[in-house]
Amino acid sequence: MSLRLRALTCGWLSGPLGLFLRGETGRIRVPVPCYLVEHPRGAVLFDSGLHPDVGCDPAARLGAAAEIFEAELPAGHDLAARLLALELEPRAVRFLVNSHLHFDHAGGNACVPDARWVVQRSEWEAGRDPDAVRANHYDPRDYDLGHDVLAVEGEHDLFGDGSVVCLPTPGHTPGHQSLRVRLASGDVVLAGDACYLRRSLEERHLPAVAADEAAMLRSFARLAALRDAGARIFYGHDPAFWAGVPQAPAAVA
């Protein structure tokens, strides 16, 4: 079975380093990654980046988040444009897997309206509860779009062959999940915001805000165990790590 993984940069965010690593000072500019998994039985997206409107009016689209982050989404960098550049029609995407519902991970969901949306049930339920929406800084405009929803509980094997598996890694949000992709060269784990930076994992350094810090530390431990077993961890927003990741149209080896 031939499987390909492509990394897509769908914007950049600049903001306080202390949000990513509690207690740190200064600022950091981080990528907004999305990933395309090409499986013989269909295309899978992991996260969808920023909403296209961020490129023209970030304040209107991001609201309070625009007071914290400076968002960059140049023309041609939104998810739909990235897919079309790869000669993939966005409506042909079979599965959209969101790590969680924050604006830089689910903002582009509207670009793939026909995909089956795969989300952890606890994240989906939090995204439908007004109190949880406020507490977790969600924006329903990003994800309440009428997709065919597959709300999963725990690990979920998308194709039933072990090649693309959702892994629950809660803590950042109630139902955060990562994605394990089994390439010919070995396992890759797309960590999402379960682990912002390499330092987050190596130092067990929590961010400024987490829905459940104890759960996030357990997710760090799970990712570390996968790493120690030979998996490559793709950190959620690490600019130094991202600089070494082959970008689409090249495939991740």
N, C-alpha and C positions, 0 to 999 in steps of 0.2 A: 504494500500500500504506500502510495506517495503522498506525503503531507508537506505543505509549505507554510511558513510563517513569515508575514511581512509586517514591518514596523512603520507606522505612519505618524508623523508629527502633525498634529492638528491644533497648532497654536502654542503660545507661551504665556506664562503668568509670572509677574514679578511681585514680591511681597516680603513681609518681615520673615527673616530666617527663624525667629522664635516661634512662629506658627508651626514650623516643620520639626524643629528641635527645641523643646521647651528650655527657656533660660538663655538661649543664644541671642546675640545682637547682630545688627546689620540687616542686609537685604539679600535676597536670592532670586535669580531668574530661572524658572524651571520649565521643562517641556510639558506639553499636554499630549501624552501618547495614546494612540489607538492601535489595535492589532487586527490584522486580517489573517485568518487561518483558512487555507484552501484544502479542503478535504474532498476526496472523490465523490462524496454524497452531498456536497453543498458547502457554501461559504459561511464562515462564522466570523462575526465581529466581536471583539472584546473591547468594550467601551466605545463611546462615540464622540468624545471631545466636546468642544464648545459649540453652542448654537450659532448658525451662520450670521445671525443679527449682531453678534458680538463684534464682528468685523467693522460694522458701520456705526453702531451706537451702543457701546458696552454699558454705559450708565443705565440706559433704558432696559436693557435685557438683564443685567446682573443685579440691579438694585443696590442693596447694602454691600454686597460683595465687591462692587466697583469702588467702594471707599477703602477697601483693604488691598485689592489686587489691581495691578495694571495689566490689562489683557491685550494680547496681540494676536490677531487672526487676519493675516494678509489675504488678499484675494487668491483664490485657488488652494487655500489651506484647510477649508472646511471638509468634513468627512465626505460629502457627496463628490466634491471636486477631486479629492484624493482617489476615490474609488474609480471615477470616470477616467482618470489619468492612467489607471491600471487596466482600462477597458473592461471594467466590471460595472454593469448597470446596478445602481443602488437597490432597485426593486428585486434584484435577483439574489440578494443576501438571504440565506435560509434562517440563520439564528443570530440574534443580537443578545449577547451576554453582557449585562451591566455588572461591574464590580459593586457599585452602589449608586445612589441617586443624586449625588452632588452635581453642580452645574458643569463641571469640567470633565465629567465622566458620562453623563446622560444628556448633555445639552444638544448633541447631534442626533438623538433618537429619531427626530422627525425626518431625517434624511433617508431612513430605511423603513418606510411605512409598512412594507409587506413582510418584514422579518418576524419570525416568532421570537418573542421577547422572553429571555430566560433570566429570572431574578430569584433570589432566595425569598421564601415566603415571609420571613420576619422583616426583610427590607421592604417588600411590597406592602405589608400591613402597616409598617411605620409610615410609608409614603402616602397612605390613605387616611391616617389619623391626624386631625388638625394639630393636636398638641405635639405629636411626634414630628410633624412637618416643621413646626416652629423650632423645636428643640434641636433638630438635626440640620436646620438651615437648608431644607429642600425647597424646590420650586416646582410645583406640579405641572407647570407649562412645559417642563423638560421631558416628562415621562407619562403623563396622563393623556395619552394620545390615541387610544383605541387599538393598540397592538393586540395581537393574539398572545395572551400572557401564559407562560408556563412558570408557575410559582413552585420552586423545588424546595425540598427540605434536606439539608446536608449535601453529601457528595452526589453529583449527578453526572452520568456518562452520556454525553450528547448523542453519540452514534452507536453506543453499545459495544464498542470495540476497544475501549481503554485509551483511545488516542487523544481525546479532548474531554477533560473532566473538570467540572466545577468543584472547587474546594472551599468549604465555608471557612472564612478567616475574619470573624466578627471582632468588634471593638472600636474601630474607627467609626462605624455606624452599626446599628443593630444587626443587620444582615449582610455585612460585607462578604464578598466572595472573591477568590482568586481563580485562575484557570491554569490547569496543567496541560501542556501540549507535548505529546510524545513524538519528537522528531527522530529521524534516523541517527542523528548525532547524539541523542540523549534527551532527557526531559528538560523542558523549560517551564518555569512557573511564573506566570504573569501576576505579580503580587498586587497590583493596584495600590490603593491607599492603606492596605494592611501594613505596608512598609514604604514610607516615602523615599528614603535615601539609604544607601549602603550603611551609613553611620547608624541609622535607626536600628538596623538589625544587629550590627556588630557590637554596638554599645547598649542595646536594649533601651534606646533613648526615645521616650514618648514625645509626641507632639504637644502643643499647648492645649488642644481640645480633643477629647475622645468621648464617644458615647459610653464606653465601658473600658476603663484602663486595665482592669484585671484580664478581661477577655482579649484586649489587644496584646498584652504580654504573652498570653497563651498562644495567640496567633504568631507572634515573633518566634516562639519556641517551635511551633509547627513548621514554619518556613525554614528555620535553622536546621531542623532535622532533615527536611527535604534537601537542603543545600549539602549537608554533610553526607547524605546518601548519593550525591552526585548530580542533583538537579542544578541548573543555572537559574538563579533568581533574577527576574527583571523588575527592578525597583520602580515604584510608582512615578516619582518625579525627580530623579537624580540626574542633574545636568552632566556631571562628569561621566557617569555610567552611560548615559544616552549618547554621548559623543562617540562612543565606541560601538554602538549598535548599527548594523547595516540598515540603511533606510530604503524603503520601497522606491523603485521597483525591485531592488535587490532583495533576496530572501535571506532570512536569518539562517545561518548554517547550523 
